[in-house]
C-alpha cells in the first residue's frame, strides 16, 4: 500500500487505518510553520503533510494541526482557537519517554520551555512544557509504576 496521495505523502504515513481505529491528537495553532518546527525539532516528529492539515508523525502517533476558525457545516456551533488562558487546562498531550533527564536536557537545548525540571512523583518522573501556542505537554517516565507504586497524591506532597 505505497500508493502516493495528494501532498506527496505515502498512504502508510497517514493516520488512515485499514480496519478499526487509531487515535490522533488535533491542535488548533496560530502559526502552522512555527508549530510544525516545534513538534519536529523538540519531539523528533516527521512532517507527513506540511499544511491543510499539517500532519506530524511522532513515534507511534500523529499530531494534526490547522489554524483556528469555524463554524463549519459539520460543526455548526463550534469555533476552534488556541488556548486563551494558560492557567486553565482541560486537556493536554502526554508524552512518555525512556529517559526523562536526557529528553529534558535535549528539549531545553532546542528551545523548549518547561514549567519545572523533572520531579519524582513516586510512580513516575514528570515535568511539563508548553508548545509555541501555550498547549501544555506532560513528559513522563514510568518508574515506581513498573513496580506497582501508584502516583503520589497532592495530600502526600
Phi, psi and omega in degrees: 000054180260024178296133181275145180239183183304145181086357178080006182275129175296143183304325182290346177274351183264152177284077183221088185293145176288333175205162179067218181216165169220157185255131174239172177238126179258136176235134169274125185236156179270335183216100186302310180301321179294314180292320177302314180299319179300310184289333175283309185288312187278316182264359177073024179285175178231127179289116177273316172228136183285325183203165172058054354269163170284131178234124178246124175269119181237119180052245183252028182211181180227146170245126179250133182219147178209160173295161179292174179153191179112183353295165174233172184295335179267353172217071191297339182241022186239133175241131179265134176210162178289168179304134180265329182229108183295348180273348182241124183226135176246350180201148176207159177282139180241118181249126179256132182233160178275332182223093186294323181291320176296317179296314181303312180297314181294318182294318177298321179296335179266006175101002179294140179252120181258150176287321178211166168292171177302137181239138179283116179251025182073297182285336184202162166264137189211146172207170182230144173230170176240146174274180184300336179266000179095005177295138178278135178231118175277136174240123184221153174233120179295131177231271181301329180304327179292345178244019177083009178271122183275168182297146175291139175268164179301329180293337181267358187297000000 
